[in-house]
Amino acid sequence: MKASTLRIGHRYRPARLAAGYDAIVIGSGMGGLTTAALLSKLDWKVCVLEQHYTAGGYTHSYERNGYEWDVGVHYIGDVGTRTRTRRMFDFLTDGKLEWAPMDEEYDRFYVGDKIFNARAGKQEFRDNLVHQFPDEGKAIDAYMEMLSQVSGALSTFGMGRALKPWQRSLAAPYLKWKTPDFMFRKTYDVLSELTDNQDLIAVICGQWGDMGLPPKQSAFMVHAMIARHYLYGGFYPVGGSWKIADYIIPKIQKAGGEVFTYARVKGILIADGKVSGVEMEDGHQIDCACVVSSAGVENTFNRLLAGSVVASHGYAAAMNNVRPSIGHLGVYIGLQGTAEELGLPKTNFWIYPTNDYDGALERFLRDKDAPFPVVYISFPSAKDPDYLNRHPGTATIEIVAPAPYEWFEKWGGTTWGKRGDGYDDFKEGLTDRLMEQLYDKLPQLRGRVDYCELSTPLSTEWFSAYGRGELYGLDHTPERLQQEWLTPRTRIPGLWLTGQDVLTCGVTGAMMAGMLTTMAMVGVRKMTPVMKEIYG
Ligand SMILES: Cc1cc2nc3c(=O)[nH]c(=O)nc-3n(C[C@H](O)[C@H](O)[C@H](O)COP(=O)(O)OP(=O)(O)OC[C@H]3O[C@@H](n4cnc5c(N)ncnc54)[C@H](O)[C@@H]3O)c2cc1C
């Protein structure tokens, strides 16, 4: 097995640190890098510390045996025209990152024995839904209207997060007025008031895997955010998802900062009630009065801060209101032959055993032999027009399915690649089941697979430092989204939060969290010229 060579960032050594950083950022995912790049634009010298061997967090890619896979980016929406999302990506990557559109049919849903799809374009999406459900035009139009209303409400929600507590109290009536009641209700409850057609609800919720919670548990706000995000289709970063971080890092270096890899932070240091720096796993301490944690709320409050500090600021109690999202399995597949030769589409497949998504998940969590509640299949080499320049004559496929951390817990603490036969056998059984799902949809691939490996929640813990192998940080329940303390500003002076737990999961969610965190840190006045440069 040839190891991965695709590594970006600068390897950490205490001697390589500069003196006098203006801020330390823990974690080099999209949230951390966005914050660091925006601060760098304002001439802050920022030190980004990443525990993994490469930078990018869930946007990193890895290579093995001549193939390359992304680990947490399968498609991104809202970047086909000069949208706010696209402008932010352009700014962060100096316009270097290009986007390749997926097929017009970007998502295909196999629900039991029926097949539905999502089409790119607001009108096309609506018309296509009506075409698939001719008796449901009224419900579909009401749903589309709700998506439009959510647009403004999402911006209000985001801005509310950047306010100081007293400002938020003052703005509370306005924030409430701008927030439709359905935002914080369960997705299924909202949709079942529009229609009782369970297939239609299933198709509308066909992307529930993009946030990790099925419709009877998830907040409608996040459902709507994802649906809107992909309304104009899916796009893939040309050159692979690792290019995102690769293009951002020079912006941080230009202002004297650096992105260090193999740099695991052991703890956030507090002196006289304020942040005073971080302690690295090797014992080295880096002094800095400003620390931004993009390592996730679970890591920040349950692992990086002393228990007494967490309790005294009320975070121990607050953490009871949120919970980590479910873990996942990832099958990384390499094939000889190009995507075109093998007939691989630029469409994601979502495979469901039934239109009762919640019931299927419940059964699976009770019984691991029950059908997978959702199997997602992505074809990255087909989506990336540059893939064949890097890996000629080959193709890749990825399969993702949920799996709870508890199933793997007994192997916790063992070393990656050396977890023993029991673990390998368990993985083999899961891999076979997931591969059968692929062959069922694309039988021409049987016998064409050259390389295949399975990641589990323990791999996520090992490489991405999510302690319960969680897929999307905190679960996107209505309760989580109403936690007033989940904001960039913490109650501990000098400590800031960013990344997917501050707003929502998704590369864009983490990026926008980075923007809000920077805004909260430096204030609107200093941010205004930067925002003007980004948005014109
Ligand atoms: C399988 C999968 C598929 C996905 N598909 C998509 C998709 O198609 N489109 C999309 O938009 N989103 C997708 N997502 C979600 C998206 O990738 C994430 O929501 C987003 O990238 C999270 O960014 P972040 O910066 O908040 O966190 P992360 O990217 O997780 O970054 C956090 C970083 O902190 C580091 N860290 C943690 N603890 C420490 C420590 N003590 N010291 C130093 N470093 C530390 C971690 O190593 C990690 O690199 C997917 C996620 C997964 C897992």
The ligand as an SDF file (V2000), in Angstrom:
LIG
                    3D

 53 58  0  0  0  0  0  0  0  0999 V2000
  -18.1310   12.5450    4.8370 C   0  0  0  0  0  0  0  0  0  0  0  0
  -18.4410   14.0140    4.7800 C   0  0  0  0  0  0  0  0  0  0  0  0
  -18.9790   14.5550    3.6320 C   0  0  0  0  0  0  0  0  0  0  0  0
  -19.2620   15.9070    3.5470 C   0  0  0  0  0  0  0  0  0  0  0  0
  -19.7270   16.4210    2.3750 N   0  0  0  0  0  0  0  0  0  0  0  0
  -19.9060   17.7530    2.2510 C   0  0  0  0  0  0  0  0  0  0  0  0
  -20.2650   18.3170    1.0070 C   0  0  0  0  0  0  0  0  0  0  0  0
  -20.4090   17.6200    0.0100 O   0  0  0  0  0  0  0  0  0  0  0  0
  -20.4500   19.6620    0.9350 N   0  0  0  0  0  0  0  0  0  0  0  0
  -20.2920   20.4760    2.0220 C   0  0  0  0  0  0  0  0  0  0  0  0
  -20.4560   21.6950    1.9080 O   0  0  0  0  0  0  0  0  0  0  0  0
  -19.9550   19.9530    3.2290 N   0  0  0  0  0  0  0  0  0  0  0  0
  -19.7440   18.6320    3.3640 C   0  0  0  0  0  0  0  0  0  0  0  0
  -19.3670   18.1020    4.5660 N   0  0  0  0  0  0  0  0  0  0  0  0
  -19.3170   18.9770    5.7530 C   0  0  0  0  0  0  0  0  0  0  0  0
  -18.1320   19.9360    5.7350 C   0  0  0  0  0  0  0  0  0  0  0  0
  -16.9930   19.2820    5.2560 O   0  0  0  0  0  0  0  0  0  0  0  0
  -17.8800   20.4470    7.1520 C   0  0  0  0  0  0  0  0  0  0  0  0
  -19.0950   20.8800    7.7260 O   0  0  0  0  0  0  0  0  0  0  0  0
  -16.8980   21.6160    7.2030 C   0  0  0  0  0  0  0  0  0  0  0  0
  -15.8170   21.3990    6.3410 O   0  0  0  0  0  0  0  0  0  0  0  0
  -16.4280   21.7920    8.6350 C   0  0  0  0  0  0  0  0  0  0  0  0
  -15.4440   22.7960    8.7130 O   0  0  0  0  0  0  0  0  0  0  0  0
  -14.8640   23.2300   10.1310 P   0  0  0  0  0  0  0  0  0  0  0  0
  -13.7760   24.1980    9.8830 O   0  0  0  0  0  0  0  0  0  0  0  0
  -15.9490   23.6360   11.0300 O   0  0  0  0  0  0  0  0  0  0  0  0
  -14.2930   21.8800   10.7800 O   0  0  0  0  0  0  0  0  0  0  0  0
  -13.1720   20.8670   10.2860 P   0  0  0  0  0  0  0  0  0  0  0  0
  -13.0020   20.9230    8.8300 O   0  0  0  0  0  0  0  0  0  0  0  0
  -13.4930   19.5680   10.8970 O   0  0  0  0  0  0  0  0  0  0  0  0
  -11.8510   21.4400   10.9580 O   0  0  0  0  0  0  0  0  0  0  0  0
  -11.5570   21.2920   12.3310 C   0  0  0  0  0  0  0  0  0  0  0  0
  -10.0670   21.0150   12.4260 C   0  0  0  0  0  0  0  0  0  0  0  0
   -9.6480   21.1040   13.7830 O   0  0  0  0  0  0  0  0  0  0  0  0
   -8.5750   20.2060   13.9510 C   0  0  0  0  0  0  0  0  0  0  0  0
   -8.3740   19.9600   15.3810 N   0  0  0  0  0  0  0  0  0  0  0  0
   -9.2500   19.3870   16.2470 C   0  0  0  0  0  0  0  0  0  0  0  0
   -8.7050   19.3250   17.4790 N   0  0  0  0  0  0  0  0  0  0  0  0
   -7.4690   19.9010   17.3840 C   0  0  0  0  0  0  0  0  0  0  0  0
   -6.4150   20.1330   18.3170 C   0  0  0  0  0  0  0  0  0  0  0  0
   -6.5300   19.7940   19.6060 N   0  0  0  0  0  0  0  0  0  0  0  0
   -5.2750   20.7210   17.8780 N   0  0  0  0  0  0  0  0  0  0  0  0
   -5.1410   21.0970   16.5670 C   0  0  0  0  0  0  0  0  0  0  0  0
   -6.0980   20.8780   15.6550 N   0  0  0  0  0  0  0  0  0  0  0  0
   -7.2580   20.3060   16.0580 C   0  0  0  0  0  0  0  0  0  0  0  0
   -9.0400   18.9750   13.1930 C   0  0  0  0  0  0  0  0  0  0  0  0
   -7.9730   18.1260   12.8660 O   0  0  0  0  0  0  0  0  0  0  0  0
   -9.6920   19.6120   11.9660 C   0  0  0  0  0  0  0  0  0  0  0  0
   -8.7690   19.7120   10.8940 O   0  0  0  0  0  0  0  0  0  0  0  0
  -19.0350   16.7550    4.6700 C   0  0  0  0  0  0  0  0  0  0  0  0
  -18.4710   16.2220    5.8340 C   0  0  0  0  0  0  0  0  0  0  0  0
  -18.1580   14.8760    5.8880 C   0  0  0  0  0  0  0  0  0  0  0  0
  -17.5090   14.3360    7.1220 C   0  0  0  0  0  0  0  0  0  0  0  0
  1  2  1  0
  2  3  1  0
  2 52  2  0
  3  4  2  0
  4  5  1  0
  4 50  1  0
  5  6  2  0
  6  7  1  0
  6 13  1  0
  7  8  2  0
  7  9  1  0
  9 10  1  0
 10 11  2  0
 10 12  1  0
 12 13  2  0
 13 14  1  0
 14 15  1  0
 14 50  1  0
 15 16  1  0
 16 17  1  0
 16 18  1  0
 18 19  1  0
 18 20  1  0
 20 21  1  0
 20 22  1  0
 22 23  1  0
 23 24  1  0
 24 25  2  0
 24 26  1  0
 24 27  1  0
 27 28  1  0
 28 29  2  0
 28 30  1  0
 28 31  1  0
 31 32  1  0
 32 33  1  0
 33 34  1  0
 33 48  1  0
 34 35  1  0
 35 36  1  0
 35 46  1  0
 36 37  1  0
 36 45  1  0
 37 38  2  0
 38 39  1  0
 39 40  1  0
 39 45  2  0
 40 41  1  0
 40 42  2  0
 42 43  1  0
 43 44  2  0
 44 45  1  0
 46 47  1  0
 46 48  1  0
 48 49  1  0
 50 51  2  0
 51 52  1  0
 52 53  1  0
M  END
$$$$
